[in-house]
Amino acid sequence: MLLPKLPSASPPILFSRFRTQGPNSKNRFQFHLHSPQQISKNYQTFLENDSITSWTSVLSELTPKGPISGSALTKATQLFRSGSKPNAYALVHLTRACTNTGLFSHVEQLHTHTLKSGFISNVFVSTALINFYVRFDLVNDALNLFVEMPERTVVSWNSLISGYVHSGQFRKALEVFVQLERSQLYADSYSFTAALSACGHLRMAHVGKAVHSKIVKRGVDCSVFVSNCLIDMYGKCGYVIESMKVFEYTVEKDMFSWNSILAANARNGKLEVAFNLLHKMPNPDTISYNELIHGIAQFGELNDAMDILSRIPNPNSSSWNSIITGYANRGRPTEAFECFRRMHNSSGAHMDEFTFSSILSGIASLSAIVWGSIIHCCALKSGLNEYVVVGSAIMDMYFKCGRIDEAEKIFQSLPEKNLITWNILISGHAHNGNSQKVIELFEKLKTVNKLEPDEITFLNVLSACWHSKISIKVASRYFEMMIMEYMIDPLPEHCSLMIKMMGREGDVSKAEKMIVGLGFDRCGVVWKSLIGACVACGDIRVADMAAKKLIELEGDSEFVYVMMSNINALHGKWEDVGCIRKAMKEKKVWKGAGFSWIDVQKDAVRSKII
């Protein structure tokens, strides 16, 4: 039978072909002509099936955890332009692939399509987008998306928790973990390990123990991955015995287990145990030796650390950095510089940003401008000077050497500036006596750069108030702003500065109440500040009270007797001065002799490095 000819504009697929069924069928194919409505429906089905086939070809080029290839990206772009849209399955894999490759704008476009198409309600698509925002440290965007999800899985919760951990917001990570525990879902091993990581960074052993209890109840403690995180958490919190117990009960120990328990002992001063663990390890690697070197650099003899460094098969930058930092932290910048020189001349070690920040910290304490300039030149040659941590260290060095103009030039040249950079800028002007500039920079930090000041920022501001002799009322406003507006817990240094300003203005009557109210009644530093403030304003009564508190906390000390002798001498109470000096002789408390030293820099140093 001849079929009627249809217009050329009609869809290409007009008929369906099927095999007839039933007892009288002869397994022959029959053709049926459809109505225009059915033709349109069939055409739409064809387009959808063709779309699925096309997107399937794109997805076939994506590895499960790998990046998106150029070919797959081209095909996906062509499909989008032709009007073909991916389904939820394709969206998930495209989002993951673009996230792994770092194609930020492409994932944003996928997010836009997800919103328009309604796939945002799909839990797998939303979770993939949360992982994208977490990867780029946009945790607030991830949280907004998480809140709008009508349905959540444990994977969704884990993505948000790990995002907070990755961005350093450990308290928020624990808050989300607690919310997960209160939901109808149960935390899994990934939830627990993220929570343990947050506890370790915050040194919150009591919370870590509570998480450990839940792990045992849920029966996931047999996982070596969870056990390793428990070892690491207890080690970072200083609970070495608990860390050792978890290690002993771990059946299948891997390299991370051994390195974690070695680090737990080395970083808490248990060097002998750390040495024994190194000898027992099946195959110690560079990380194992680095952990031991780090512990020795903190608690042991640095010569021993150098000896181990010389015996490591393949020492890396971390091996050298630990020793350089150890010398710098112990006030031995000359040895730190010599170690830096040896690292510079070695063939296997590669200097990184932490190398320069560590050595610059030591040089800054010396105010050795020649050495500092040499290291600055090395940073320029290596191309690391634009790293924010290196640039900040160079700024700090120039400020402490009194080179304010050079420090400000470094600040202006940095492509990225964070709160640490701003704090160094503010601190540098504070140490160089430019207190008015400190206040101006503080206001600019808040209003122009939209950064939230931290405890270091306020410490510099209060220090500027002290040096500029700004009234206690103004300083109190900054102090209250820190506590009430920014919810920052004061440090003993904040309290000490406030006490000094009280003493300068002649009224320390409220100092004791402030010390007790802030919880510093067991802190000797603030009582010493109070005694010094009493000397400045001549309040013998408060000074006697503070001296008794300090002796109760630290015992008889030279500081208490000398300061009490001075304050009585200022008021002409020579009889009391005599009694204090007699007591010092009887208790064999002697005032140490003062001394000074000058570091002579030799021109030969320059030839050793450059």
Disulfide bonds with the S-S distance in Angstrom:
none
